[in-house]
Amino acid sequence: MNAYERINEAIRRGGAYHNPPVPEIGIMATDGKIKLDSITLEKDDYLMDCNLRFAGNKNYIHTSKTSSGEYLSDSEHNETLQEYTANILQEGDQVLVMKLKNEEKFILIGKVVRPS
């Protein structure tokens, strides 16, 4: 690395240090990809909120508990399961994404919609 490249790198580091990451709006694409302005993020490029789910992946939650606090029998267990349908990310959804400081990872904060 020559002197010019070192000065250029120092300027870039200084600029990045004084300019914190800014949240961006991305668009969900197929297979969990997110399209930002100039790049496309793969699933390995970001972390996401644990309450979000991708379309096509079925998840189930328990809707009730036993009153006595005992374990559920198999038949009771199946009766309390309900498919989780909230916060499903579909292709074309707008999402809020932010780059993590000092890392090459992003965080998918949530799905954003216009108020009704």
ABEGO torsion letter per residue (X at the ends): XBAAAAAAAAAAAAAAAABBBBBBBBBBBBGGBBBBAABBBBAAABBBBAABBBBGBBBBBBABBBAAGBBBBAAAAAAABBBBABGBBBBGBBBBBBBBBGBABBBBAEBBBBBX
